[in-house]
Amino acid sequence: MIKKFRDIDIGTTAILMLNDAFMPFICCVAILFSSFMQGCTSHDRSVVVYVSVDQVYSEPILKAFEKESGIKVRALYDVEAAKTTGLATRLIAEKDRPRADVFWNNEFAQTLRLKDHGILAPFNPAALAEIPDKFKDPAGAWFGIGGRARVFLVNRNLLRPVDYPRSLEDFLNPKYPADRIGMALPLFGTTATHAAALYSLTGADSARKLFMALKSRGIRIVDGKEVVRDMVVKGQWMFGLTDTDDALGAIERGDPVDVVAPDQDGMGTLIIPGTVALIHGAPHPKEAGALINFLLRAETENKLISAGSCQWPLRGGMKAAPMFPAGLKVMPVTLEDVHKQLSQTMADMREIFAR
């Protein structure tokens, strides 16, 4: 515990009145005080983490780490308006004088952006061998932790199971009225990442044609995947494209909805992992390493899945959330390839969906 001490102002006159007999005593007190403060500082083990995982999920994990390690966690959470982009921008601004030790992100696009800017440092976690190669950086700059999937949320009061959408191409199926289906604007968050994944997998021309067709057909485009969820839950839409964490919230409330993993007979469903990374020049590197090792434990990933923060384990041999079908077919794209497509994808999405 760091103690604060009140400053005592000793005037110049008083100092001059001290005779030589008191000086050894004063020096002794000064040495003892300095030693005391150094002792306090050495025991003030702390780590600063910037977090874009929802606080309701991440805070209990960080408190468990504090209790086990004795290391004080100082967390800065993102705000809903800025999403992960705000924290990433702050880390770039702090590059020359880093304040954070660890970045715990609920997705990967901004993490790879930070790597491009030289913000991340290599690390060798204890769980390295447990994490599949496609969910970790070859140079050790970042590591995957839990995953969410891009899924259809369907209102079962409006559609029978036989009529549920099965593919992204179903957005173009005339049996679904365009004003009763939709997705979030593909310029932000995981919807933007999904668009970039399609560019990576199917090629820019094919993906661009798909989004132009969606725009031309007039499906509903809203500000955020949470809005997508709410439109389906309220029965205003038959189905919408969102993330499994938002879908899970609706299911747990007992809303009349079902989840469909898209394109299981085709290109597969996109899994978006969370990521954790060490900041280059971290002020507390030892404590940062301890936190990263804690976050990358299989036990931590299981806790995040149980809590609803993520729904898909990145390790083999662990159970996904019940909403996933057995043998889920995952979209075969690498995170690096998706990241490389983001710039072109965003330029096209801005052009296509300009309001």
N, C-alpha and C positions, 0 to 999 in steps of 0.2 A: 504494500500500500504506500502510495506516494503522499507524503505529508507536505502541507504548505506552511511556510513560516512568514510572520509579519516582519517587514523591514524595520530596523531601528536606526533612526537618524542620529548620528553622533556628531555634533558640531565640531568645527575646527578648533575652537577654544578648548573644548573638553579634551580633545586628543592631545593638545599641547600640555595640558595639566597632568597627564599621565606620566609618572616617572619611570625610570628604567626597571624598577622592581616589578612592575605589572606586565611588562612586555612578554616575558616567558609564559605567563599565565594566558595572555591573550593568544599567543601563537599556538599554545596547546589546545585551547578551545577551538581555534580555527581549524586545526588539523583534524580534531575529533568530528567537527561539524561536516567537513569535507568528506571524511570517511563514511559518515552516516549517510550522506546524500548519495555517494557512490554505491553504497550497499543497497539503498532503496531502488536506485536505477537498475542495478543488475538483476533485481528480483521483479522488475516491472516488465515481464515478458508479454509482448502484445503483437498482434498482426492486423494489418489493415486490408480489408477485402471489399472490392466493389462487386455488387451483386445485382444481377438482372432477373434471377429466379424470384418468383413472388415471395414476399416476406413471410407470408403465412406458412410457406413450406420450408424456406431456407433458414429462418430464425431458429426453429427447434434444433436443426442439425448443427448450427453454429454454437448454440448453447450446450449441446452435448459434447462438442469438441472442447469448449472451455472447461467443462466439468472434468473431462478425462485428462486433459493436458495441463491445466492450470494456466494456460495462455489466454490473455484477454483478447477478445475479438472486437475490433472496431469496424463495423460494417456500414457501407454507404449503399443504399438501395436506389434503384432507378425510379423515375416517376412515370406514370402511365402515358403522359403526353409525349415524352421524349423517347420512351422505350429504351432498348439497349443502345441505340445510336448515341444518346446523350452521354452515357458512361464511357463509351469508346472514344467519343470526341474529347471528353475530359482527360482521358488517359493520354491521348496524343498531345494535348496541350501541356500536360505535365511531364513530357518525355525527358526534358533536361533536368528536372527536379522531381522525380517520382515520389508520390505520397502513398500510393497503393503498393501492396505486396502481392496480392492475388486478384485475378479476375475470374469470377464465377458467373458464367453466361448461360442463359436458357436456350441458346441456339449457337450457330457456328459462324455465320457470315461475318459478324462484326469482329469475332475473334481472329479470323483469317485476315481481316482488314488490319488489325493491330499488328499481326505478324509482318505484313507488308511494310508497315511504318517502323519496324524495328523496336516495337514496344515490349515484345515478349522475350523471355530468356529460356534457354534449354533446361530441362529438368529430367531426372531419372527416377520416377516414382516406384514405390515398392510393388505396386500392382501392374507394372508395365506389361508383363507377359500375359496377364489376364485380359487385356483390352485388345480386341481385334485390330489388325493393322489399318483397316479402313476408317477406324474411329480414333486414330491418334496421328500426330504429326511425326513424320520420319526423323525429324531433327529434334524432337522432344519439346517443341514450342507449346503444344496444347494437347489435351486428352479429353476424350468423350466421357460423359457421365449421364446416363439415362437418356431415353429418347421419347419423342412424341411423333405421332403420325398425322398425315394429312388425310382426312376422311370425309365422307358424306354423312351429314346428320339429317335423318329423314323423319318427318312427322307421320307416324303410323296411323293417325286418324284420317289422313288425306291420301295415303297410298297403301295398297296391299303389298305384301312382300314380293309377290311375283312382278310387281311394277316398280320395284326399287331401282334406282340408277346403279349401274355397274361400272361405268367408265366415265372419264372426263368428257368423252365424246357425247355422252347423254345430255350435256348442256345444250346440244344442238338438236336433240330429238324433239320433233314437233308435238309429241304427245304430252310434253310438259310445257305449259304456258310460260313464256319468257318472263312474265312479271311475277311468277310464283316460284322462281328458282334464282339462286345467285351465289355470290362470293364476295370477299373483301377486295378492295382496290389493290391490284398487284404491284404496288409501289413500295410497300412497307412490310416489315415483319416476315412471318413465315409464308405469306401468300407471294411475296416477291421472291423468296427463296425457292418456292415451288415453281414459279415461272422460270427461274434460272435453271432449275433442274431439268425442266422440259427442253430448254434450249440446249443443254448439255447432252441429253439423251437422244432427242429426235432431230436435232439440228435447228439452226436459227430460222431457216425458211419455213419449215414445217410448224414450229412452235409459233412463229409470228402469224401464220395463216390461221391457226387455231384461235388465238386471241382476237384477231381481226373479225373472225366469224362470230365470236361471243359478243363482241361489241356491236356488230351489225345486227345480230338477232335481238339484242336489247335485253339480255338477262340483267337482273338487278345487281348493281355494284354498290357496295356500302363501305362505310368507314370503319373497318375492323372486323375481325373474326368473331368477336363477342356479339356484335350486332347480327352477324349471320346466325349464330346460335339462337338469339332472342327471336328473330323473325320466324325461324322454324318452330321453336317452342310455342309461340303464340298462334301458330296456324296460318300465318300470313304467307309463308312459303311451304312448298311441298318438301324441298330439300335444299341444302346449301353445303358449301365446302368450307370446312373449318379444321381445327386441331383437336386431338383426342382429349387434351386437358379440359377444353371448353365443353366438349361433348360429354365427358364424364360428369361434370358438374350438373348438367341437365338430367342425366340418368339417375344420379344419386338423389336428386330432388323428386324423382318419380314422374318427370315430365313424359308425355306420350311420344317418345322418340326412340329411334334405333340408329345404330352406327353401321355403315357399310365401308369396308376397305376397298377403294377403287382399283380398277384395272388388274384384278387378280388373274384374269385370263390373258393379260397383255403385258404392259411394261412394268407392272407392280406398283406398290404403294410407297410413297416417299416417307422415310424415317428421318427426322431432324433431331440430332443429338444435342444435348447440352454440352458445354465445354468448361474446362478449368485450366488456368495458365498462370505461370509465374511471371511477374513483371520484371523487366530488365532494370537492374539497379535498385531492387527492392530494399527498403530500409531495414527490414527484418527478415533476411533470407532463411535463417534457420527455422523461425516460427512459420514462415510461409511454406516451407517444405513439409513441416508437420501437418499443416492444415490441408495441403494438397493430398498428402497420403491418406488423411482421414476421409476426405471427400471421395477419393477414388476406391475406397473399400467396397466390396460387394455388399456388405451390410448396409452401407449408406445408400447405395443405389436401390436396394430393396425397400428401405424406409421411404425413399422418395416416391417409389411406385405405389406403396401402400397408402401414402398420404394423398396421392393424386397429382403430384407435380409432374411426373412423367409416367408413361404407360408401357414403355418398351425397354427391356434390359438390353444393354449392349453386349454383355457377356453371354456365352452359351451356358445352358444348364439352369437358367433362372426363369421364373415364370413371369409372363407378361400380364397386363391387366386382362380381366375376363372378356373385355370387348373385342379382343383380337381373335381371329380364327386360328385354329391349329395350322401350322405350316404356312404362315403368312409369306406371300411373295413380295420381296422388297425391291424397290426400284434400284437397278444396278448403276448407280452414279457415285463418283467419289466426291468428297466435300471440296477438294481442291478444284476439280473440274467445274463444279457448280459455282464456286467463288469466281473462277475465271470468266464465267458467263454473265456475272451480275451487271457489269458496266453496260454491255450491249443490251441486255435484257431491260434494264431500267430506262435506257434511252428509247427503246421501242415502246415500252409500256406508257411512258409519258406522252409519246406521240399518239398512240392508239386511244388512250383513255383520258386525253386532255378534256377538262371540263369547262 
